[in-house]
């Protein structure tokens, strides 16, 4: 267990940050699954609207520091290519 006051504060901060990051990542993963299921069903409009929600969730997670900016970009790019292959 932490001994100093600063270490105790770090424990408190880590707990709240971990909770926030877990929520952001979970929201992002769930919305990504929604996009991929829409792509599997073959509905481009549903896939595009789900992609918009996913892109927003990924950008928010990157903005808050839950994931790296380039990770968000990579995930969005991969999902977008799946949607584009649907319409092609």
Beta strands, then each sheet from edge to edge (+ up, - down):
end
